Amino acid sequence: MNSSDRPGEINARPVRHPLRWVAVAIVLIIVAMIVSSLLTNPRWDLPYMVKVMNFKPILQGLLQGTIVGTIGAMIIGVGGGITLAIMRLSENPVLKGVSFIYTWFFRAIPRLVLLTMLGTGLGYLYPKLDFGIPFGQQLFGVNSLTTWGSIDVNRFSNGIMIGILGLGLSEAAYMAEIARAGIQSVDRGQAEAAQALGMSPSKSMRRIVLPQAMRVIVPPTGNETIAMVKDTSLLSVVPVQMELWNQVTTLSARNLKIMPTYMAGFMWYLIVCSVLMVGQAWLERRFGRGFGTQNNSSRKLFMIGKGSA
């Protein structure tokens, strides 16, 4: 082909998007207005906000209420959710039915209502909770055979433990659906191959299915953890005194500087959730390795095959 037969140089011009610059200008104006308000409005009182963030009651509420409550509730939620998901996928109709009823019940009850009932009603209904065979004393006549132990409910019905329990029980219902979706995303042949090698169903679930399901489970679990940080503010209805937002509202009523004190709690929630978002992104990259990417060895084999062809 002669050079004269070749097509000439194409002087392509990029498509102009003037509306993008208009949107950028609007965003910059809004950001400038917010910054100007924070710096010029003395009612925000940002120096006092920073001071409140370092108050001992605020830090205690953050650690003992928000962080401890989140960790405890998520441990119960994740553990209970995986158990409920396995029960839901079981071929046993009783286990499947129990899992379905549990998930239906706790997903239908708002957490504020659940915590209120646990904090105010549990100790009223059951001041002392006995564990044993129901009506066993009337049947056997010997109390030692029917009662295995008891718990004084009034001792912890209005503390952090009952709050963690309520949040954890509610979270388990949501984690059950997340875990079930993750387990079902793994090819069933993986479990069948593991059992063909002699693994028990429980062992294949722990070592084969769940590690692969984590790629699907981790992102929504991270979202649930971040949501749990915010839901710990509901512990004030139990009531849990040593909780971040409860301490913020109590302090604002004392010093009458409402917005700076509220902003202190606002900033702590923002910091904790931001740290969790970074951790979630790291976990997603870790458990997402090998999915949707082509490793070097496969790329080399492709090039070799292409060259030989």
N, C-alpha and C positions, 0 to 999 in steps of 0.2 A: 504493500500500500504506500503510495506516494504521500509525502508530507502535505501536498496540496489537497489531497482527498480527506484529510483528517478534519474533523469539525473544529471550529475556532474556539477560543477561550470563552467560557461562559462567565459573564460578570453578574453573578447572582447577588441580589441585595436582600438582606434579612428583612423579614416582615416587621413593620413597626408596631409597637404596642403602647400607644400613648396612655391608655387607661391604667396600665401598670404604674406609670410614674405618678398619675393622679392618686392612685391608691397609696403609694409610698408617701406622698405628700400629706395625705389625710392622716395616716398612721403617725408620722413624725409630729404633726400638729397636736394630736391627742396625747402622745407621750410627753411633749413639751408642756402641755397644760397640766398633766398629772404631776410632773416634776415641779413645776412652778407652784402648784397648790401645796405640795408637801414642804417646800422650802419657805414659802411666804405666809402660809396660814399658821399663826401661832397656836391654834387649838390642837394641831397635830402633836406638837411638843415632842419631837423625835428624840432629843437628848433624854427626856424623862422615860420614853419608851425603852431605850437601851438600858437605862438604869433599872427599870422594872424587870427586864428580861433576866437580870442577874440577881434578883431577890431570892432569898432562900426558899420561901414557900412556893414560888413559881418553879424553881428548879426541882424541888421535891415533888411537886405535882407532875412535872414532866417525866421524871425518872420513875417514881413509884406508882403513878397512875397511868400515864399515857404509854410509856415504853414497856413497863412490866405488863400492863393490861393487854397491849398489842401482842407481845410475845406469847403470853399465856393463852390468850384466845386463839391465836393462830396455831399453836401446838395442838390444842384440842380440836380445832377446826380441820386442820390438814390430816391429822391422824384419824379422826372420826369420818372425814369425807372419803378418804381412801378405803376405809373399812366398809362404809356404806356403798361405795361404788362397786366393790368386789361382791358384796351381797346382792346388789341390784343385777349384776351380770351372772349371778349364780343360777344354776338350773333348779335349785331348791325353791319351791314356791313360797315357803314360809319366810325364808331369808329375803327373797325378792319383795314380798309383800310388806315386811317390816321396814325395809329400806325405802320403799315407795311412800308409806304412810309417814315415816319420819321426815322425809324430804318435803312432802306436801304440807305437813303441819308447820314446820319451822320456817318455810319460805312464805307461808301465808300470814304469819304473825309479825308485825313491825317490832323492831328491836327495842324501841322506846317502850312499847306496851309490855314486851316480855321482861325487860329489866325492871319495870315498875311492879309487875306482879311478883317477880322473884324477890325483890327487895322488901316489899311491904306485905305480901300475902303468904309467902312460904313459911315464915316463922309463925304467922297467925294460924295457918292450917295445921302445920306439923312442928310444934315446939320441940318435940323429941322424935327423931326418925329412927324406927327400929327396923332391922334387917332380919328376915327369917321366913318361915312358912306362914302364909296368911291363915288365920283361924286355927293354927296348929295347937294352941293351948287348949281350945275347946275340944279338939279331936283327940289329942294324946294326953292332956292333963299335966304335962311336964313342960315347964317354961324353958328349961335349958336345952331341950331338943328343938325348940321352935324359934328361938331368938339367938342370932349369932353375934349381934352387936348393935350399937345405937349411936346416933350423932345428935349433939345438942345444936339444933338448927339456929336458935336465937344467937348463938355466939358468932356466927359468920354470915347471917342472912343480910346484914347491912354493911358488909365490908367488900374489899377488893376481890376476895375469892368468889363470892357469889356473882359479882359483876363479870369476872373472867369466865365463869361457868356459863352464864347466860349468853355472852357474846360468842363463846366457843361452840355452844350447842347450835346457835343460829348459823354460825359460819360453816359448820359441818354440813348443813343441808346444801349450801351453795357449792362448797368444795366437792361434794359428792357428784354433782353434775359435771363439774370441771374435770374431775378425775375419770369419770365414766367416759366423757368425750375423748380424753387423752388415751385411755386404754383401748377404746374402740378404733382409734386412728391407727393403731399398730396392726399390721397384717396378721391375720389369724394363723397363717402358716408359720410364723415365728414361734408361737407357743406350741404348735403341733410338732415342729422340728425339735424343740427343746425336750418335749416329752418323749419323742422317739429316741433321743439320746439317753434317756433314763432319768431325766429330771422330774421331780414331783410337780404337780400344778402350782403349789405355793412357791417352790423354788424358782420355777420358770417365770412366775409373776414378778418375783423380787429381782431376779438377775437379767431377765430378757425383756419382758414386756414393759415394766415400769421405767427402766432407764431410757427406753425409746419413746415412751409416752411423755417424758418430761419436756420434750420439745414443744408439745402442745399444752402441757399443764402449767409450765412456768409463767408465760405472759399473763394469763388471767389470775394466777395465784399472786403475782406481783401487784396487780390491780386490787385484788381483795385485801392484801396487806396494807396498801396505802389507804384504802377505804376504812380499814379497821383502825388505823391511827386516828382518823377523824371521828369514827364512831365511839371511841373511848370517851368523847365528851358527853355521851349519854349516861356515863356511869354516875353522874351527879344525881340521877333519879333513884339510885339504889337505896340510900345515897352513899357515895364514896367521897369523903371530904378531901383526901389527898389525891386530887386529880387536877390536871392543868387548867382546864377551863373553869372548874369550880373555884380554884384559887384566884383566877383572873377576875371573875365576877365578884368574889368576896372582897378582893383588894380594891376594885373600882368603886364599890359601895362605900369603902372607908375613906379613900383619898379624894373622891369626887372628880377624879381625872379619868373620865370613862374612856375616851378614844385612845389616848396614849397607852392605857393599861390593856385595852382590847387589842391594840396593835402589837403589844408584846406577845400575847398568846397567838395572834395571827402569824407573827414572824416565826415563832417556834414550830408551829404546824408546818409552815412553808419550808423551813430548814429540814425537819425530819423527813417530810415527804420527798423533798428533793434528793436527799441522800439515798432513800429507798429506790427512787427512780433510777439513779446511777447504778445501784446494785442490781436492779431488775434488768437493765440493759446488758450488764456484764454476764449475768446468768443466761440471758437469751442467746448471747453470742456463744457461750460455752456449750450449752446443750444443743445449739443449732449447727454445730460443726459437722461437716460431712453431708448436710442436706442442701440440695440445690447448688452445690459447687462441684467443680471438677478438679480432682487432685492432680499433682504433677505427673504421677505414673500413668494415669489414664490418658493425659494429654500427650505424653511421649509415645504411648502405644498407638494413639490415633495418628500422630505424625509419621511413625514408622510404617503403619499400614498404608497411609496415603502416598508415602514415597515409593513403596514397593509396587503400588498399583500403577 
